[in-house]
Amino acid sequence: MSSNDNRPTGLKAIDREMARQLADAIASYEGAGEMAARVAASLTSTGRLLLLGMGGSHAVSRAVEPLYRAIGIEAIAVTLSEQLGQPLPLDERTVLVTSQSGESAEVLRWFAETGGTKETFGLTLEGGSSLAKAAPCLVGTGGTEIAFAATRSLTVSFALHLAVLAALGEDPTAALASLHAPANNDVAEALAAFENVATVVTSGRRLQGLAEALALGLTELSRLPCFSLEGGQLRHGPMEMLGPRIGVVLFRGKDATAGLVAVMAASALEAGAPVVVFDSSGEEQVAGTTTIRFSPASDMAAIFAMLPVAQRFMIAFADARVENAGTPVRSTKITRSE
């Protein structure tokens, strides 16, 4: 890993984003009340939520799907590219379009083709963006994320969703506590466990969206094939790929799916794969895994506890493998073509 003196410019930019992400998330939550109430009122009326986004924005949507479903809202997350090609009906749905920049090509085309609906809202970090002009928006504090690979934008987006969930009657206390008193777990042992891996697979059950966010960031920064499979999907065939060169990262919260994640960890170990578990279940560690333990937590509280630590793991993993990690060679921060 690079020292501070020779740290790549791209990683220094990510460092700056991460240094402010918790404060920006708290401010975003505190400032979102009025718009969060409007979104909540729409959801109370329709009972159905279509979450649209791309990249990290879609991973956020995937992570909050189960949280809305748990309170009786029929929530489904679909990529904007899929909605453009094979659209779900928009009638009698609340639509939430997420784009940290508000300028992604798919966002612009979707509004150009549909015009949105009266129950369409946006979620963005840029209050002057095309998205913010096209629909009433939840706007995060701090402006557009500059660094490549989503870090602050994820945390702020989750905080805006927390404001909506709170407006729907959910208790935000535990989640806010995770933001105000962040975990500072050491990731050195996990990095050592993955020293010889060539590919990383991330997986979860209720926390699958968080696993998808990490896989995307690992791929973008390390330029290695890192991808995510929901726990059941990993079980149904792809176990064949596992072995010493395939690192497995699992996310386990204090919820009804914790036991399934533990069984997957044991199965991956049996296949010879090194396994890292981000674990806020409060349950016993799976023997043989490298486990990063957090205070028992579920849902948004678990996400806020684990995410910054997973980001540090992601960055250090990439920094050990790529000379100029954080500087894209085939991508741009804002994807302006489809």
C-alpha positions as CSV (number, residue, x, y, z in Angstrom):
1,M,0.0,0.0,0.0
2,S,1.2,3.5,-0.7
3,S,2.4,5.9,1.9
4,N,0.9,9.3,2.2
5,D,3.9,10.8,0.3
6,N,3.3,8.7,-2.8
7,R,-0.4,8.1,-2.5
8,P,-2.1,8.3,-5.9
9,T,-4.0,11.5,-6.7
10,G,-7.2,9.6,-7.2
11,L,-7.0,8.0,-3.8
12,K,-6.3,11.4,-2.2
13,A,-9.5,12.7,-3.7
14,I,-11.4,9.7,-2.3
15,D,-9.8,10.4,1.1
16,R,-11.2,13.9,1.0
17,E,-14.7,12.7,0.2
18,M,-14.6,10.1,3.0
19,A,-13.3,12.6,5.5
20,R,-16.5,14.6,5.2
21,Q,-19.0,11.9,4.4
22,L,-20.4,11.3,7.9
23,A,-20.9,15.0,8.6
24,D,-22.5,15.5,5.2
25,A,-24.8,12.5,5.8
26,I,-25.9,13.9,9.2
27,A,-26.5,17.3,7.7
28,S,-28.4,15.8,4.8
29,Y,-30.7,13.9,7.1
30,E,-31.3,17.0,9.2
31,G,-32.1,19.1,6.1
32,A,-34.3,16.7,4.3
33,G,-37.4,16.9,6.5
34,E,-39.8,18.8,4.2
35,M,-39.0,16.9,1.1
36,A,-38.8,13.6,2.9
37,A,-42.3,14.2,4.2
38,R,-43.5,14.8,0.6
39,V,-42.0,11.5,-0.6
40,A,-43.5,9.7,2.5
41,A,-46.9,11.2,1.8
42,S,-46.7,9.9,-1.8
43,L,-45.7,6.4,-0.6
44,T,-48.5,6.4,1.9
45,S,-50.9,7.1,-0.9
46,T,-49.5,4.7,-3.5
47,G,-48.0,2.0,-1.4
48,R,-45.7,1.2,-4.2
49,L,-42.1,2.4,-4.9
50,L,-40.1,2.1,-8.1
51,L,-36.4,2.9,-7.4
52,L,-34.5,3.9,-10.6
53,G,-30.7,4.5,-10.8
54,M,-27.4,3.3,-12.3
55,G,-24.1,2.2,-10.8
56,G,-23.7,3.1,-7.1
57,S,-27.1,4.7,-7.1
58,H,-28.7,1.4,-8.1
59,A,-26.7,-0.3,-5.3
60,V,-28.2,2.1,-2.8
61,S,-31.7,1.3,-4.2
62,R,-31.0,-2.4,-3.8
63,A,-29.9,-1.8,-0.2
64,V,-33.1,0.0,0.8
65,E,-35.5,-2.2,-1.0
66,P,-36.0,-4.5,2.0
67,L,-36.3,-1.6,4.4
68,Y,-39.3,-0.2,2.5
69,R,-40.8,-3.7,2.0
70,A,-40.6,-4.3,5.8
71,I,-43.0,-1.5,6.4
72,G,-45.5,-2.6,3.8
73,I,-44.4,-0.7,0.7
74,E,-44.1,-2.7,-2.5
75,A,-40.6,-1.6,-3.4
76,I,-38.6,-2.7,-6.4
77,A,-35.2,-1.4,-7.6
78,V,-34.6,-1.4,-11.4
79,T,-31.7,0.0,-13.4
80,L,-32.7,3.0,-15.5
81,S,-31.3,1.2,-18.5
82,E,-33.6,-1.7,-18.0
83,Q,-36.6,0.6,-17.3
84,L,-35.8,2.4,-20.6
85,G,-35.8,-0.9,-22.6
86,Q,-38.4,-3.0,-20.7
87,P,-40.4,-0.5,-18.6
88,L,-42.5,-1.3,-15.7
89,P,-45.8,0.6,-15.6
90,L,-45.6,3.9,-13.7
91,D,-49.2,4.3,-12.9
92,E,-50.0,4.3,-9.2
93,R,-46.3,4.1,-8.2
94,T,-44.1,6.5,-6.4
95,V,-40.9,6.8,-8.5
96,L,-37.6,7.8,-7.0
97,V,-34.8,8.5,-9.5
98,T,-31.4,8.5,-7.9
99,S,-28.3,10.1,-9.5
100,Q,-25.6,11.7,-7.5
101,S,-24.7,14.0,-10.3
102,G,-28.2,14.3,-11.7
103,E,-26.6,14.3,-15.2
104,S,-26.3,10.6,-16.2
105,A,-27.3,9.8,-19.8
106,E,-30.0,7.4,-18.7
107,V,-31.5,10.0,-16.3
108,L,-31.7,12.6,-19.1
109,R,-33.2,10.2,-21.6
110,W,-35.8,8.8,-19.2
111,F,-37.2,12.3,-18.4
112,A,-37.0,13.2,-22.0
113,E,-39.1,10.2,-23.0
114,T,-41.5,10.0,-20.1
115,G,-41.6,13.5,-18.6
116,G,-41.9,11.8,-15.2
117,T,-45.1,11.6,-13.4
118,K,-46.8,13.6,-10.6
119,E,-45.5,11.0,-8.1
120,T,-41.9,11.2,-9.4
121,F,-39.1,12.4,-7.1
122,G,-35.3,12.6,-7.4
123,L,-32.4,12.0,-5.1
124,T,-29.2,13.7,-5.9
125,L,-26.2,15.6,-4.5
126,E,-26.5,18.4,-7.0
127,G,-29.3,20.9,-6.5
128,G,-28.7,22.6,-9.8
129,S,-28.6,19.4,-11.9
130,S,-30.9,18.4,-14.7
131,L,-32.6,15.9,-12.3
132,A,-33.3,18.5,-9.8
133,K,-34.9,20.7,-12.5
134,A,-37.0,17.8,-13.7
135,A,-38.5,16.6,-10.4
136,P,-38.8,17.6,-6.8
137,C,-35.6,16.3,-5.2
138,L,-34.1,15.2,-2.0
139,V,-30.7,16.9,-2.2
140,G,-27.7,15.8,-0.2
141,T,-25.3,18.2,1.5
142,G,-21.9,18.9,0.1
143,G,-22.5,19.0,-3.6
144,T,-21.4,16.6,-6.3
145,E,-18.9,13.9,-5.4
146,I,-15.6,14.5,-7.3
147,A,-13.6,11.4,-6.7
148,F,-14.0,8.3,-8.8
149,A,-15.7,5.4,-7.1
150,A,-18.7,6.2,-4.9
151,T,-18.0,6.7,-1.2
152,R,-19.6,9.9,0.2
153,S,-22.4,9.8,-2.3
154,L,-23.5,6.4,-1.0
155,T,-23.5,7.5,2.6
156,V,-25.4,10.7,1.9
157,S,-27.9,8.9,-0.3
158,F,-28.6,6.4,2.6
159,A,-29.1,9.3,4.9
160,L,-31.7,10.8,2.6
161,H,-33.5,7.5,2.6
162,L,-33.3,7.4,6.3
163,A,-35.1,10.7,6.4
164,V,-37.9,9.3,4.2
165,L,-38.1,6.2,6.4
166,A,-38.3,8.4,9.5
167,A,-41.1,10.4,7.9
168,L,-42.9,7.1,7.4
169,G,-42.7,6.4,11.1
170,E,-39.5,4.3,11.4
171,D,-37.2,5.1,14.4
172,P,-33.9,6.5,13.1
173,T,-32.1,6.5,16.5
174,A,-29.9,3.5,16.0
175,A,-28.9,4.5,12.4
176,L,-28.0,8.1,13.6
177,A,-26.0,6.6,16.4
178,S,-23.9,4.7,13.8
179,L,-23.2,8.0,12.0
180,H,-22.4,10.0,15.2
181,A,-20.1,7.3,16.6
182,P,-18.5,5.6,13.6
183,A,-16.8,2.2,13.8
184,N,-13.0,2.2,13.3
185,N,-12.3,-1.5,12.8
186,D,-8.8,-2.6,11.6
187,V,-8.9,-4.1,8.1
188,A,-5.3,-5.4,8.0
189,E,-6.2,-9.0,8.8
190,A,-8.8,-9.0,6.0
191,L,-6.4,-7.6,3.5
192,A,-3.8,-10.2,4.5
193,A,-6.4,-12.9,3.9
194,F,-7.0,-11.6,0.4
195,E,-3.3,-11.1,-0.5
196,N,-3.3,-13.8,-3.2
197,V,-6.8,-13.5,-4.6
198,A,-7.4,-12.5,-8.2
199,T,-11.2,-12.1,-8.0
200,V,-13.6,-11.1,-5.3
201,V,-17.2,-12.1,-4.9
202,T,-19.4,-10.2,-2.4
203,S,-22.6,-11.5,-1.1
204,G,-25.3,-11.0,1.5
205,R,-29.0,-11.6,2.1
206,R,-30.8,-8.7,3.6
207,L,-27.7,-6.6,3.2
208,Q,-27.2,-7.7,-0.4
209,G,-27.3,-4.1,-1.7
210,L,-24.4,-3.2,0.5
211,A,-22.5,-6.1,-1.0
212,E,-23.3,-4.9,-4.5
213,A,-22.0,-1.4,-3.6
214,L,-18.7,-2.8,-2.4
215,A,-18.2,-5.1,-5.5
216,L,-18.7,-2.1,-7.8
217,G,-16.1,0.0,-5.9
218,L,-13.6,-2.9,-5.8
219,T,-14.0,-3.4,-9.6
220,E,-13.6,0.3,-10.3
221,L,-10.6,0.8,-8.2
222,S,-8.6,-2.5,-8.4
223,R,-9.6,-3.2,-12.1
224,L,-10.0,-6.8,-11.1
225,P,-13.2,-8.7,-11.9
226,C,-15.1,-8.3,-8.6
227,F,-18.9,-8.9,-8.6
228,S,-21.8,-9.6,-6.3
229,L,-24.3,-12.4,-6.1
230,E,-27.2,-12.6,-3.6
231,G,-26.6,-15.5,-1.2
232,G,-29.2,-17.8,-2.7
233,Q,-27.9,-17.1,-6.2
234,L,-24.4,-17.8,-5.2
235,R,-25.5,-21.1,-3.8
236,H,-27.3,-22.1,-7.1
237,G,-24.4,-23.1,-9.3
238,P,-21.7,-20.4,-9.0
239,M,-20.1,-22.2,-6.0
240,E,-18.2,-24.0,-8.8
241,M,-15.9,-21.1,-9.2
242,L,-14.7,-21.0,-5.6
243,G,-11.2,-21.7,-4.6
244,P,-8.0,-20.2,-3.1
245,R,-7.8,-17.4,-5.7
246,I,-11.5,-16.3,-5.3
247,G,-12.0,-14.1,-2.2
248,V,-15.5,-14.1,-0.7
249,V,-16.8,-11.1,1.3
250,L,-20.0,-11.6,3.2
251,F,-22.3,-9.1,5.0
252,R,-24.2,-10.4,8.0
253,G,-26.6,-8.3,10.1
254,K,-28.7,-8.9,13.2
255,D,-31.7,-10.2,11.2
256,A,-33.5,-13.5,10.2
257,T,-31.0,-14.1,7.4
258,A,-27.9,-14.2,9.6
259,G,-27.9,-18.0,9.8
260,L,-28.0,-18.4,6.0
261,V,-24.9,-16.1,5.7
262,A,-23.1,-18.2,8.3
263,V,-23.8,-21.4,6.3
264,M,-22.5,-19.7,3.1
265,A,-19.3,-18.7,4.9
266,A,-18.7,-22.3,6.0
267,S,-19.4,-23.6,2.5
268,A,-17.0,-21.1,0.9
269,L,-14.3,-22.2,3.3
270,E,-14.9,-25.8,2.4
271,A,-14.3,-24.9,-1.2
272,G,-10.9,-23.4,-0.3
273,A,-11.9,-19.7,-0.7
274,P,-10.6,-17.1,1.8
275,V,-13.7,-15.6,3.5
276,V,-14.0,-12.1,5.0
277,V,-17.2,-11.4,7.0
278,F,-18.5,-7.9,7.9
279,D,-20.6,-9.0,10.9
280,S,-23.1,-7.1,13.0
281,S,-25.2,-10.1,13.8
282,G,-24.0,-10.4,17.4
283,E,-23.7,-14.1,16.8
284,E,-20.6,-16.4,17.1
285,Q,-17.9,-16.0,14.5
286,V,-17.8,-18.7,11.8
287,A,-14.6,-20.6,12.4
288,G,-11.9,-20.1,9.8
289,T,-13.3,-16.8,8.5
290,T,-11.6,-13.4,8.9
291,T,-14.4,-11.6,10.7
292,I,-14.7,-7.8,11.1
293,R,-17.1,-7.5,14.0
294,F,-19.5,-4.6,14.7
295,S,-21.9,-4.0,17.5
296,P,-25.2,-5.9,16.9
297,A,-27.2,-3.9,14.4
298,S,-29.6,-4.4,11.5
299,D,-30.8,-2.5,8.4
300,M,-29.7,1.1,8.2
301,A,-27.8,1.1,11.5
302,A,-25.7,-1.9,10.2
303,I,-25.2,-0.2,6.8
304,F,-23.9,3.0,8.4
305,A,-21.6,1.0,10.7
306,M,-20.1,-1.2,8.0
307,L,-20.0,1.0,5.0
308,P,-17.0,3.3,6.0
309,V,-15.0,0.3,7.1
310,A,-15.8,-1.6,3.9
311,Q,-14.7,1.5,1.9
312,R,-11.4,1.5,3.7
313,F,-10.9,-2.2,2.9
314,M,-11.9,-1.5,-0.8
315,I,-9.4,1.3,-1.1
316,A,-6.5,-0.5,0.5
317,F,-7.2,-3.6,-1.6
318,A,-7.0,-1.6,-4.7
319,D,-4.0,0.4,-3.6
320,A,-2.0,-2.7,-3.2
321,R,-2.7,-3.8,-6.7
322,V,-2.9,-0.8,-9.0
323,E,-0.3,1.9,-9.3
324,N,-2.7,4.8,-9.9
325,A,-5.8,3.5,-8.1
326,G,-8.6,6.0,-8.2
327,T,-7.8,7.4,-11.6
328,P,-10.2,5.8,-14.2
329,V,-8.7,4.7,-17.5
330,R,-11.9,3.6,-19.3
331,S,-14.7,5.4,-17.4
332,T,-15.7,8.9,-16.3
333,K,-17.2,10.0,-13.1
334,I,-20.4,11.1,-14.8
335,T,-21.4,8.6,-17.5
336,R,-22.8,10.6,-20.4
337,S,-23.3,7.9,-23.0
338,E,-25.3,4.7,-23.0
